[in-house]
Amino acid sequence: MNMKYELIGIILGLGMFNGVILDVKLPLVVYKKLLGIKATLDDLKEIDIEHYNNLRFILNSNDENLEESLNVNFTVIVDKFGYKETINLKVIFVLIKGKWRKYICRTNE
């Protein structure tokens, strides 16, 4: 997968270097990244509306047993030099300045 991004980068870089105008339509978040502007969750809406809606649902949910209600668990699989490690995550609620904030963090195992 990284080879595809590298190839696209080389082609775009060659075009800019040689002064060739390429009619490339990139998502707004790419331009934000190039300008050093921080991307937000709303930028995901343009790229993948389904993931955006699912994340919005999780963020707006007040259910403290979210994992059980949705019948899912939050895990991340990390590739460490060929060894795949599964990291369990947990939804926790933290009271900050009188408001409950939802965070996903590592479980204390």
Residue, then its C-alpha position, 0 to 999 in steps of 0.5 A: m500500500n505504501m508503494k502506491y502513495e510513494l508512486i503518486g508522490i513521485i508523479l506529483g513531485l515530478g509534475m511540480f518540478n517540471g512546471v506541468i499543471l496536473d488536474v488532480k482533485l484531492p480531498l480538502v484534508v490533503y491541502k490542509k495537511l500541506l498547509g500545516i492546518k490540523a485536520t478534524l473529524d469533519d474532514l473525514k466526511e468528505i473522504d468516507i461518510e460511513h466512517y464519519n457517521n459511525l464515529r459521530f454516533i460513538l461520540n454522541s452516544n451517552d451509553e456507558n456500556l457502549e461496547e456491550s450495546l453495539n456488541v463490539n470491542f475496540t482493538v487495534i492491531v499493530d505491526k511491529f516488524g512482522y509481529k502483530e500485536t493486538i492492543n485492547l482499548k476501552v471507552i472511559f468517561v472523564l468529568i472535566k470542568g463539569k462535562w463528561r468527556k468520552y475517551i478511548c484508551r488502553t485497558n489496564e490489564 
